[in-house]
Amino acid sequence: MQTTSSEAELIMNDSPEFVNLALDCCDKQNSKIVKTQACKLLEHMCDNVDGAATCVTTFCCNALNAALQTAAGQ
């Protein structure tokens, strides 16, 4: 999950609120925002679908590798 510019501002201006948002995404998942619901979906998929965690991890590593190779080529 990517940190948005508004969340980056929270880090500097209202650290406790940023911590609350991070805890909500990673633990409670009570907010009805897209990021929190995406975390909830991902957690449920990894808990209930065999191989989901491996698939997600592989995808993320491949995406990171592609981004680094593109950046290195510039």
C-alpha positions in Angstrom: 0.0 0.0 0.0 1.4 3.3 -1.0 1.5 6.4 1.2 -0.4 9.2 -0.4 0.7 12.9 -0.3 -2.0 13.7 2.3 -0.7 10.8 4.5 2.8 12.2 4.1 1.5 15.5 5.4 0.0 13.7 8.4 3.4 12.3 9.3 4.8 15.8 9.6 1.8 17.7 11.0 -0.3 15.1 13.0 1.8 12.1 13.8 -0.8 10.4 16.2 -3.4 10.6 13.4 -1.0 8.9 11.0 -0.3 6.2 13.5 -4.1 5.7 13.9 -4.5 5.3 10.2 -1.6 2.8 10.0 -3.1 0.8 12.9 -6.5 0.8 11.2 -5.0 -0.5 7.9 -2.9 -3.2 9.6 -5.0 -4.3 12.5 -8.6 -2.9 13.1 -9.7 -2.2 9.5 -12.8 -0.3 10.7 -12.6 2.7 8.4 -14.6 2.6 5.2 -11.8 4.0 3.0 -10.4 2.2 0.0 -6.9 1.6 1.5 -8.4 0.0 4.7 -10.8 -2.2 2.7 -8.0 -3.2 0.3 -5.9 -4.3 3.3 -8.9 -6.2 4.7 -9.5 -8.0 1.3 -5.8 -8.9 1.1 -5.8 -10.3 4.6 -8.9 -12.4 4.0 -7.5 -13.7 0.7 -4.2 -14.7 2.4 -6.1 -16.4 5.3 -8.6 -18.3 3.1 -7.0 -19.0 -0.3 -4.1 -21.5 -0.5 -1.1 -19.9 -2.2 -2.5 -16.3 -2.1 0.3 -15.0 0.1 2.9 -16.6 -2.2 1.2 -15.2 -5.3 0.9 -11.6 -3.8 4.6 -11.7 -2.6 5.8 -12.9 -6.0 3.8 -10.2 -7.8 5.2 -7.5 -5.5 8.8 -8.7 -5.9 8.4 -8.8 -9.7 6.8 -5.3 -9.8 9.6 -3.9 -7.6 12.2 -5.6 -9.7 10.7 -4.1 -12.9 10.6 -0.6 -11.3 14.2 -0.9 -10.2 15.4 -2.1 -13.6 13.5 0.8 -15.3 15.0 3.3 -12.9 18.5 1.9 -13.4 18.2 2.1 -17.2 17.4 5.9 -17.1 
